[in-house]
Amino acid sequence: MSWLNPGRWLLYLALAGALLLGYSAWADHQQDVGYQRAQGKYAAQARTVDTRRADVAAPIAAKQEAAQVQIRTVTKTIIEKVPVYVKADDCPMPAGFRVLHDAAADGVIPDPAGIPDAAAVPAQDVASTVASNYGACHETAARLVGLQEWINAQGALR
């Protein structure tokens, strides 16, 4: 009848509880170790991807910057040459031209009522403005080409 001894059952119960608590602590520790390993692995992968993306983007950014500098230089040179090609005494553009040009630049429909209030525009001013606008347009187009190159290069990394 020794198997009915309550002290023995309490000992068995305490041993089973200790084993259960120990296993639970060990399982939690193993889960934390696995989580930390996975985080380290993913962080290393992220650093690798970031490095690869930066390596791909750097030459595109340098090429883009060089294109922008070249466009600005050409635009500045063209504007400086306006007096060579368009004389100060050349026929000024009529007031209607100014109203139409300003409306087109703003992307609105011109107001014919503004023509009487507008002044005529010297031809040199028109040439400088047009050259400046075309330069800005070329800069925007070059930025778009650079962005497309960057997107294609980033997509190729996958």
C-alpha positions in Angstrom: 0.0 0.0 0.0 2.9 2.3 -0.2 1.7 3.5 -3.6 -1.1 5.3 -1.8 1.3 7.4 0.2 0.2 11.0 -0.4 3.8 12.3 0.1 4.9 10.1 -2.9 2.1 11.5 -5.1 2.9 15.1 -4.1 6.6 14.4 -5.0 5.5 12.9 -8.4 3.2 15.9 -9.0 5.9 18.4 -8.1 8.4 16.6 -10.4 5.9 16.6 -13.3 5.2 20.4 -12.6 9.0 21.1 -12.6 9.5 19.2 -15.8 6.6 21.1 -17.4 7.9 24.5 -16.3 11.4 23.6 -17.4 10.2 22.5 -20.8 8.1 25.6 -21.2 11.1 27.8 -20.3 13.4 25.8 -22.7 10.8 26.1 -25.5 10.5 29.9 -25.0 14.3 30.2 -25.0 14.5 28.2 -28.3 11.9 30.4 -29.8 13.8 33.5 -28.9 17.0 32.1 -30.3 15.3 31.3 -33.5 13.7 34.7 -33.7 17.0 36.4 -33.1 18.7 34.3 -35.8 15.9 35.1 -38.2 16.2 38.8 -37.4 19.9 38.7 -37.9 19.5 36.9 -41.2 16.9 39.4 -42.5 18.9 42.4 -41.3 21.9 41.1 -43.3 19.8 40.5 -46.3 18.3 44.0 -46.0 21.9 45.5 -45.8 22.9 43.5 -48.9 19.9 44.7 -50.8 20.4 48.3 -49.7 24.1 48.1 -50.8 23.2 46.6 -54.2 20.5 49.2 -54.8 22.9 52.0 -53.9 25.5 50.5 -56.2 23.0 50.5 -59.0 21.7 54.0 -58.2 25.0 55.8 -57.9 26.0 55.7 -61.5 22.5 56.7 -62.6 22.6 59.7 -60.2 26.0 60.7 -61.5 24.9 60.5 -65.1 21.7 62.4 -64.3 23.7 65.2 -62.5 26.1 65.5 -65.4 23.1 65.7 -67.9 21.5 68.5 -65.7 24.8 70.5 -65.6 25.2 70.1 -69.4 21.6 71.3 -70.0 22.0 74.3 -67.7 25.3 75.2 -69.4 23.8 75.0 -72.9 20.7 77.0 -71.8 22.8 79.7 -70.1 25.0 80.0 -73.2 21.9 80.2 -75.5 20.4 83.0 -73.4 23.8 84.8 -73.4 23.8 84.6 -77.2 20.3 86.1 -77.6 21.7 89.7 -78.4 23.8 88.1 -81.2 20.9 86.6 -82.9 18.1 88.9 -81.9 18.9 92.6 -82.1 17.5 95.1 -79.6 15.7 97.1 -82.4 14.0 94.0 -83.9 10.3 94.2 -84.1 8.7 93.8 -80.7 6.0 91.1 -80.3 2.5 92.4 -80.1 0.4 92.5 -76.8 -1.7 89.6 -78.0 1.4 87.4 -78.3 2.3 88.2 -74.7 -1.3 87.3 -73.5 -1.2 84.1 -75.5 2.3 83.1 -74.4 1.6 83.7 -70.7 -1.7 81.8 -70.9 0.1 78.8 -72.6 2.8 78.9 -69.9 0.2 78.9 -67.2 -1.9 76.2 -68.9 -5.0 78.3 -69.1 -7.2 79.6 -71.9 -6.2 83.1 -72.7 -8.5 86.0 -71.9 -9.0 88.2 -74.9 -10.0 91.1 -72.5 -6.4 91.2 -71.3 -4.9 92.2 -74.7 -5.6 96.0 -74.4 -3.8 96.0 -70.9 -0.8 94.0 -72.1 2.3 95.8 -73.3 4.3 94.8 -76.4 7.3 92.5 -75.7 10.8 93.2 -76.9 12.0 90.4 -79.2 15.1 89.8 -77.1 12.9 89.2 -74.0 10.8 86.8 -76.0 13.9 84.9 -77.2 15.4 84.7 -73.6 12.1 83.5 -72.1 11.6 80.9 -74.8 15.2 79.6 -74.4 14.8 79.5 -70.6 11.5 77.6 -71.0 13.0 75.1 -73.4 15.9 74.6 -71.0 13.6 73.8 -68.1 11.7 71.4 -70.4 14.9 69.6 -71.3 15.9 69.4 -67.6 12.5 67.8 -66.8 12.8 65.4 -69.7 16.3 64.4 -68.6 15.1 63.8 -65.0 12.3 61.6 -66.3 14.8 59.6 -68.4 17.0 59.2 -65.3 14.0 58.1 -63.2 13.0 55.5 -65.8 16.6 54.2 -65.8 16.6 54.0 -62.0 13.2 52.2 -61.9 14.4 49.7 -64.6 17.7 49.1 -62.7 15.9 48.6 -59.4 13.5 46.2 -61.0 16.3 44.2 -62.4 17.7 43.6 -58.9 14.8 41.3 -58.0 
